[in-house]
Amino acid sequence: MRVSTTEFTVVGGGIAGLVTARRLAMAGRTVRLIEASNHLGGTVASHLVGGINLDAGAESFATRNNTVADLARELGLSDDIVSPSDEGAWLQPVSGVALPLPSTGVLGIPATPLDAQTIAVLGLGGALRAQLDSLIPWFGKRTDISLGALVRRRMGKATVEKLVAPVVHGVYSLHPNDLPLERVAGLKERLALHGSLAAAARSMRDAMPAGTAVQGIRGGINRLITELAADLTTYGVIIEFERRIESAEALAELDGTVIVAAPGILAPVRGRTVTLATLVLDAPALDAEPRGSGVLVAPGCTTVSARALTHSTAKWSWLQEYAEGRHIVRLSYNEEPADLAETARLDAELLLGVSLPPESVIDFGRQQWIRPTPLAAAERTDGVVVVGETVGGTGLAGIISHANATVDSLLAPADDAADEAADDEESEDARENG
Ligand SMILES: Cc1cc2nc3c(=O)[nH]c(=O)nc-3n(C[C@H](O)[C@H](O)[C@H](O)COP(=O)(O)OP(=O)(O)OC[C@H]3O[C@@H](n4cnc5c(N)ncnc54)[C@H](O)[C@@H]3O)c2cc1C
């Protein structure tokens, strides 16, 4: 009979699997990690474009619960945690030129609907309709609705389509009509407390920690993966690369308590494809950072195919140093155009409002990802522990908090039992010793 010494098997070596494996191993447990590809990190990846090592997926983290910054500090990256420049983002409306994104809102929900920036985006009629929100009572009966439906009822269609949709798409890769209200942490509660959406948005902004809502890491978020991988080696985690667990049934073959940290095992991967185009440009006209940190595109805008553009060298000063005078621009697409490189160049020209001739493009990089949708309750297999994006929410902050809490709850009963056993032994000793 085979006797296994593996107490935990973690399937999937993205950020969720790595954080889980590390926390278990640091608690003295024996851990095996199984990864389908030949490298760790999943969506927290890097690629070389124009000779610069750039994040190819996640490029920042939410500061709201300090989880990611705490992890970065534990991994020795304290001195390299950086804030983005305070250049705001811009909005590309369905037609016309880009406008600054009102700076007071949350997820595009205006906190002060009648301020000049909001009127510039919504028009006076749209802004007055949004202001009606303060007069509509909130009974809190229907909360099983989408964010889009809620904002439309209280602030009108223009607010949904012109403000909320571009921002929500940038964060969740979803239209607000497809984003359940409950996935927006804290909004429902603050709406119940304050009675209007604008007041809820104001109070959410006030509750944000001082400084920026997101931070990054000098050298790229992907450095978290390098450091986590080093820790796994230090704590003796066995890593198996290029082994794909094909089905939920196959989990039964694995040793110890199995933790699924990979989408596609308990249910087929469903979700949206996101294609990223990265341009490294020789374009002095961009030195003036004409669109701040980047541009979010309103749904229905047909003049560009991109859904968002980040002017990465304007957003991150460390990247500006690394790029040595060149500019880095990253565009995201829901549907990949036939000629991605050329479309990205033309979209960048239009969104940034500067001429970018073909010879200004020094290099181009392409990356494609799937953003998985959450796992339905019925897809959870009894006894199988799951971490990661399908259960922990969108974004590193939520995923890491969830993974930490999952490990703590897995260890708690065993530790409590061990403590009780130790207490029993101590009292036995006490009795024996009189
Ligand atoms: C373009 C893009 C930009 C993003 N930007 C940000 C951002 O700026 N900030 C932020 O907080 N979040 C961002 N996110 C979201 C964030 O990157 C993800 O939510 C997070 O990295 C998901 O981590 P995970 O470990 O759950 O899954 P993954 O990263 O998907 O990792 C899963 C791992 O499991 C492996 N695997 C899959 N199937 C199997 C199998 N059958 N057997 C064994 N192994 C398997 C995969 O190879 C992979 O290594 C972004 C996502 C995308 C796509």
The ligand as an SDF file (V2000), in Angstrom:
LIG
                    3D

 53 58  0  0  0  0  0  0  0  0999 V2000
   -5.7060   41.4040  -18.9220 C   0  0  0  0  0  0  0  0  0  0  0  0
   -5.9050   41.2770  -17.4500 C   0  0  0  0  0  0  0  0  0  0  0  0
   -5.5390   42.3210  -16.6220 C   0  0  0  0  0  0  0  0  0  0  0  0
   -5.7250   42.2180  -15.2510 C   0  0  0  0  0  0  0  0  0  0  0  0
   -5.3320   43.2500  -14.4720 N   0  0  0  0  0  0  0  0  0  0  0  0
   -5.4620   43.1540  -13.1450 C   0  0  0  0  0  0  0  0  0  0  0  0
   -4.9410   44.1780  -12.3130 C   0  0  0  0  0  0  0  0  0  0  0  0
   -4.3330   45.1460  -12.7890 O   0  0  0  0  0  0  0  0  0  0  0  0
   -5.1070   44.0470  -10.9720 N   0  0  0  0  0  0  0  0  0  0  0  0
   -5.7350   42.9650  -10.4190 C   0  0  0  0  0  0  0  0  0  0  0  0
   -5.8590   42.9050   -9.1940 O   0  0  0  0  0  0  0  0  0  0  0  0
   -6.2020   41.9570  -11.1930 N   0  0  0  0  0  0  0  0  0  0  0  0
   -6.0710   42.0270  -12.5350 C   0  0  0  0  0  0  0  0  0  0  0  0
   -6.5050   41.0100  -13.3210 N   0  0  0  0  0  0  0  0  0  0  0  0
   -7.1230   39.8470  -12.6900 C   0  0  0  0  0  0  0  0  0  0  0  0
   -6.0670   38.9360  -12.0590 C   0  0  0  0  0  0  0  0  0  0  0  0
   -4.9020   38.8850  -12.8470 O   0  0  0  0  0  0  0  0  0  0  0  0
   -6.6480   37.5380  -11.9090 C   0  0  0  0  0  0  0  0  0  0  0  0
   -7.8950   37.6370  -11.2410 O   0  0  0  0  0  0  0  0  0  0  0  0
   -5.7500   36.6080  -11.1000 C   0  0  0  0  0  0  0  0  0  0  0  0
   -4.4060   36.6800  -11.5260 O   0  0  0  0  0  0  0  0  0  0  0  0
   -6.2880   35.1830  -11.2120 C   0  0  0  0  0  0  0  0  0  0  0  0
   -5.4720   34.3430  -10.4430 O   0  0  0  0  0  0  0  0  0  0  0  0
   -5.8320   32.8140  -10.2260 P   0  0  0  0  0  0  0  0  0  0  0  0
   -4.7020   32.2050   -9.4920 O   0  0  0  0  0  0  0  0  0  0  0  0
   -7.1980   32.6910   -9.6620 O   0  0  0  0  0  0  0  0  0  0  0  0
   -5.9660   32.1880  -11.6840 O   0  0  0  0  0  0  0  0  0  0  0  0
   -4.9090   32.0670  -12.9420 P   0  0  0  0  0  0  0  0  0  0  0  0
   -4.0260   33.2430  -12.9120 O   0  0  0  0  0  0  0  0  0  0  0  0
   -5.7990   31.8290  -14.0700 O   0  0  0  0  0  0  0  0  0  0  0  0
   -4.0840   30.7990  -12.5550 O   0  0  0  0  0  0  0  0  0  0  0  0
   -4.5590   29.4990  -12.7540 C   0  0  0  0  0  0  0  0  0  0  0  0
   -3.3550   28.5750  -12.9280 C   0  0  0  0  0  0  0  0  0  0  0  0
   -3.8350   27.2330  -13.0130 O   0  0  0  0  0  0  0  0  0  0  0  0
   -3.2160   26.5690  -14.1080 C   0  0  0  0  0  0  0  0  0  0  0  0
   -4.1760   25.5650  -14.5940 N   0  0  0  0  0  0  0  0  0  0  0  0
   -5.2910   25.7980  -15.3200 C   0  0  0  0  0  0  0  0  0  0  0  0
   -5.9460   24.6390  -15.5430 N   0  0  0  0  0  0  0  0  0  0  0  0
   -5.2360   23.6670  -14.9330 C   0  0  0  0  0  0  0  0  0  0  0  0
   -5.4210   22.2560  -14.8020 C   0  0  0  0  0  0  0  0  0  0  0  0
   -6.4620   21.6540  -15.3540 N   0  0  0  0  0  0  0  0  0  0  0  0
   -4.4930   21.5430  -14.1170 N   0  0  0  0  0  0  0  0  0  0  0  0
   -3.4170   22.1670  -13.5410 C   0  0  0  0  0  0  0  0  0  0  0  0
   -3.2080   23.5080  -13.6390 N   0  0  0  0  0  0  0  0  0  0  0  0
   -4.1030   24.2490  -14.3190 C   0  0  0  0  0  0  0  0  0  0  0  0
   -2.9530   27.6790  -15.1110 C   0  0  0  0  0  0  0  0  0  0  0  0
   -1.9190   27.3110  -16.0130 O   0  0  0  0  0  0  0  0  0  0  0  0
   -2.5690   28.8440  -14.1990 C   0  0  0  0  0  0  0  0  0  0  0  0
   -1.1960   28.8460  -13.9160 O   0  0  0  0  0  0  0  0  0  0  0  0
   -6.3170   41.0650  -14.6940 C   0  0  0  0  0  0  0  0  0  0  0  0
   -6.6820   40.0020  -15.5300 C   0  0  0  0  0  0  0  0  0  0  0  0
   -6.4720   40.0970  -16.8950 C   0  0  0  0  0  0  0  0  0  0  0  0
   -6.8460   38.9570  -17.7890 C   0  0  0  0  0  0  0  0  0  0  0  0
  1  2  1  0
  2  3  1  0
  2 52  2  0
  3  4  2  0
  4  5  1  0
  4 50  1  0
  5  6  2  0
  6  7  1  0
  6 13  1  0
  7  8  2  0
  7  9  1  0
  9 10  1  0
 10 11  2  0
 10 12  1  0
 12 13  2  0
 13 14  1  0
 14 15  1  0
 14 50  1  0
 15 16  1  0
 16 17  1  0
 16 18  1  0
 18 19  1  0
 18 20  1  0
 20 21  1  0
 20 22  1  0
 22 23  1  0
 23 24  1  0
 24 25  2  0
 24 26  1  0
 24 27  1  0
 27 28  1  0
 28 29  2  0
 28 30  1  0
 28 31  1  0
 31 32  1  0
 32 33  1  0
 33 34  1  0
 33 48  1  0
 34 35  1  0
 35 36  1  0
 35 46  1  0
 36 37  1  0
 36 45  1  0
 37 38  2  0
 38 39  1  0
 39 40  1  0
 39 45  2  0
 40 41  1  0
 40 42  2  0
 42 43  1  0
 43 44  2  0
 44 45  1  0
 46 47  1  0
 46 48  1  0
 48 49  1  0
 50 51  2  0
 51 52  1  0
 52 53  1  0
M  END
$$$$
